[in-house]
Amino acid sequence: MKLSVIERINLLSILPNEGTFATLKIIREMREKLSFTEVENTALNFQAKPSPDGQQFTTWNKTAADNIGEPDIKLSNFQIDICKVELKKLNDAEPPRLRDEHFTLYEKIVGE
């Protein structure tokens, strides 16, 4: 699955932190696949910055992101199913918690 920098970050942020041992092991493997290599980290130069509302947001080198493009990340069917479940939970929550930054991920993974 081809995923951009922002899609990788957003997918990492929605993965569950709880589950069976077997599921957590598979999620850990998925986190490793989605994580950035040392070369990518250096090029992207991620920086956490405070936002006006007291939260933090991350910035990175957009030119480097364009150069990295969308690497093809091999996820198993089970891993994709985990992502579908988490995205659908955001979509189906009351009120819905799916945000604009999830849009392309939802299209690629859920396909609706």
MODELLER restraints for C-alpha pairs under 7 A, 6 or more apart:
rsr = mdl.restraints
at = mdl.atoms
rsr.add(forms.Gaussian(group=physical.xy_distance, feature=features.Distance(at['CA:1:A'], at['CA:72:A']), mean=5.07, stdev=0.5))
rsr.add(forms.Gaussian(group=physical.xy_distance, feature=features.Distance(at['CA:1:A'], at['CA:73:A']), mean=5.12, stdev=0.5))
rsr.add(forms.Gaussian(group=physical.xy_distance, feature=features.Distance(at['CA:1:A'], at['CA:74:A']), mean=6.09, stdev=0.5))
rsr.add(forms.Gaussian(group=physical.xy_distance, feature=features.Distance(at['CA:2:A'], at['CA:70:A']), mean=5.08, stdev=0.5))
rsr.add(forms.Gaussian(group=physical.xy_distance, feature=features.Distance(at['CA:2:A'], at['CA:71:A']), mean=5.35, stdev=0.5))
rsr.add(forms.Gaussian(group=physical.xy_distance, feature=features.Distance(at['CA:2:A'], at['CA:72:A']), mean=4.30, stdev=0.5))
rsr.add(forms.Gaussian(group=physical.xy_distance, feature=features.Distance(at['CA:2:A'], at['CA:73:A']), mean=6.07, stdev=0.5))
rsr.add(forms.Gaussian(group=physical.xy_distance, feature=features.Distance(at['CA:3:A'], at['CA:70:A']), mean=4.78, stdev=0.5))
rsr.add(forms.Gaussian(group=physical.xy_distance, feature=features.Distance(at['CA:3:A'], at['CA:71:A']), mean=6.09, stdev=0.5))
rsr.add(forms.Gaussian(group=physical.xy_distance, feature=features.Distance(at['CA:3:A'], at['CA:72:A']), mean=6.75, stdev=0.5))
rsr.add(forms.Gaussian(group=physical.xy_distance, feature=features.Distance(at['CA:4:A'], at['CA:69:A']), mean=6.20, stdev=0.5))
rsr.add(forms.Gaussian(group=physical.xy_distance, feature=features.Distance(at['CA:4:A'], at['CA:70:A']), mean=4.52, stdev=0.5))
rsr.add(forms.Gaussian(group=physical.xy_distance, feature=features.Distance(at['CA:5:A'], at['CA:65:A']), mean=6.42, stdev=0.5))
rsr.add(forms.Gaussian(group=physical.xy_distance, feature=features.Distance(at['CA:7:A'], at['CA:105:A']), mean=6.22, stdev=0.5))
rsr.add(forms.Gaussian(group=physical.xy_distance, feature=features.Distance(at['CA:8:A'], at['CA:34:A']), mean=5.81, stdev=0.5))
rsr.add(forms.Gaussian(group=physical.xy_distance, feature=features.Distance(at['CA:10:A'], at['CA:102:A']), mean=6.89, stdev=0.5))
rsr.add(forms.Gaussian(group=physical.xy_distance, feature=features.Distance(at['CA:12:A'], at['CA:31:A']), mean=6.42, stdev=0.5))
rsr.add(forms.Gaussian(group=physical.xy_distance, feature=features.Distance(at['CA:12:A'], at['CA:34:A']), mean=6.98, stdev=0.5))
rsr.add(forms.Gaussian(group=physical.xy_distance, feature=features.Distance(at['CA:14:A'], at['CA:86:A']), mean=6.56, stdev=0.5))
rsr.add(forms.Gaussian(group=physical.xy_distance, feature=features.Distance(at['CA:15:A'], at['CA:83:A']), mean=6.97, stdev=0.5))
rsr.add(forms.Gaussian(group=physical.xy_distance, feature=features.Distance(at['CA:15:A'], at['CA:86:A']), mean=6.87, stdev=0.5))
rsr.add(forms.Gaussian(group=physical.xy_distance, feature=features.Distance(at['CA:18:A'], at['CA:24:A']), mean=6.94, stdev=0.5))
rsr.add(forms.Gaussian(group=physical.xy_distance, feature=features.Distance(at['CA:30:A'], at['CA:79:A']), mean=6.90, stdev=0.5))
rsr.add(forms.Gaussian(group=physical.xy_distance, feature=features.Distance(at['CA:33:A'], at['CA:73:A']), mean=6.67, stdev=0.5))
rsr.add(forms.Gaussian(group=physical.xy_distance, feature=features.Distance(at['CA:43:A'], at['CA:64:A']), mean=5.84, stdev=0.5))
rsr.add(forms.Gaussian(group=physical.xy_distance, feature=features.Distance(at['CA:44:A'], at['CA:60:A']), mean=5.21, stdev=0.5))
rsr.add(forms.Gaussian(group=physical.xy_distance, feature=features.Distance(at['CA:44:A'], at['CA:61:A']), mean=4.79, stdev=0.5))
rsr.add(forms.Gaussian(group=physical.xy_distance, feature=features.Distance(at['CA:44:A'], at['CA:64:A']), mean=5.58, stdev=0.5))
rsr.add(forms.Gaussian(group=physical.xy_distance, feature=features.Distance(at['CA:44:A'], at['CA:65:A']), mean=6.42, stdev=0.5))
rsr.add(forms.Gaussian(group=physical.xy_distance, feature=features.Distance(at['CA:45:A'], at['CA:60:A']), mean=5.46, stdev=0.5))
rsr.add(forms.Gaussian(group=physical.xy_distance, feature=features.Distance(at['CA:45:A'], at['CA:61:A']), mean=6.03, stdev=0.5))
rsr.add(forms.Gaussian(group=physical.xy_distance, feature=features.Distance(at['CA:46:A'], at['CA:58:A']), mean=6.52, stdev=0.5))
rsr.add(forms.Gaussian(group=physical.xy_distance, feature=features.Distance(at['CA:46:A'], at['CA:59:A']), mean=5.67, stdev=0.5))
rsr.add(forms.Gaussian(group=physical.xy_distance, feature=features.Distance(at['CA:46:A'], at['CA:60:A']), mean=4.54, stdev=0.5))
rsr.add(forms.Gaussian(group=physical.xy_distance, feature=features.Distance(at['CA:47:A'], at['CA:58:A']), mean=5.47, stdev=0.5))
rsr.add(forms.Gaussian(group=physical.xy_distance, feature=features.Distance(at['CA:47:A'], at['CA:59:A']), mean=5.27, stdev=0.5))
rsr.add(forms.Gaussian(group=physical.xy_distance, feature=features.Distance(at['CA:47:A'], at['CA:60:A']), mean=6.35, stdev=0.5))
rsr.add(forms.Gaussian(group=physical.xy_distance, feature=features.Distance(at['CA:48:A'], at['CA:56:A']), mean=6.28, stdev=0.5))
rsr.add(forms.Gaussian(group=physical.xy_distance, feature=features.Distance(at['CA:48:A'], at['CA:57:A']), mean=5.60, stdev=0.5))
rsr.add(forms.Gaussian(group=physical.xy_distance, feature=features.Distance(at['CA:48:A'], at['CA:58:A']), mean=4.44, stdev=0.5))
rsr.add(forms.Gaussian(group=physical.xy_distance, feature=features.Distance(at['CA:48:A'], at['CA:59:A']), mean=6.44, stdev=0.5))
rsr.add(forms.Gaussian(group=physical.xy_distance, feature=features.Distance(at['CA:49:A'], at['CA:56:A']), mean=5.43, stdev=0.5))
rsr.add(forms.Gaussian(group=physical.xy_distance, feature=features.Distance(at['CA:49:A'], at['CA:57:A']), mean=5.43, stdev=0.5))
rsr.add(forms.Gaussian(group=physical.xy_distance, feature=features.Distance(at['CA:49:A'], at['CA:58:A']), mean=6.12, stdev=0.5))
rsr.add(forms.Gaussian(group=physical.xy_distance, feature=features.Distance(at['CA:50:A'], at['CA:56:A']), mean=4.40, stdev=0.5))
rsr.add(forms.Gaussian(group=physical.xy_distance, feature=features.Distance(at['CA:50:A'], at['CA:57:A']), mean=6.29, stdev=0.5))
rsr.add(forms.Gaussian(group=physical.xy_distance, feature=features.Distance(at['CA:51:A'], at['CA:57:A']), mean=6.49, stdev=0.5))
rsr.add(forms.Gaussian(group=physical.xy_distance, feature=features.Distance(at['CA:80:A'], at['CA:109:A']), mean=6.95, stdev=0.5))
rsr.add(forms.Gaussian(group=physical.xy_distance, feature=features.Distance(at['CA:84:A'], at['CA:109:A']), mean=6.15, stdev=0.5))
rsr.add(forms.Gaussian(group=physical.xy_distance, feature=features.Distance(at['CA:84:A'], at['CA:110:A']), mean=5.60, stdev=0.5))
rsr.add(forms.Gaussian(group=physical.xy_distance, feature=features.Distance(at['CA:87:A'], at['CA:106:A']), mean=6.53, stdev=0.5))
rsr.add(forms.Gaussian(group=physical.xy_distance, feature=features.Distance(at['CA:90:A'], at['CA:96:A']), mean=6.01, stdev=0.5))
rsr.add(forms.Gaussian(group=physical.xy_distance, feature=features.Distance(at['CA:90:A'], at['CA:97:A']), mean=4.75, stdev=0.5))
rsr.add(forms.Gaussian(group=physical.xy_distance, feature=features.Distance(at['CA:90:A'], at['CA:98:A']), mean=4.83, stdev=0.5))
rsr.add(forms.Gaussian(group=physical.xy_distance, feature=features.Distance(at['CA:91:A'], at['CA:97:A']), mean=6.01, stdev=0.5))
rsr.add(forms.Gaussian(group=physical.xy_distance, feature=features.Distance(at['CA:91:A'], at['CA:98:A']), mean=5.01, stdev=0.5))
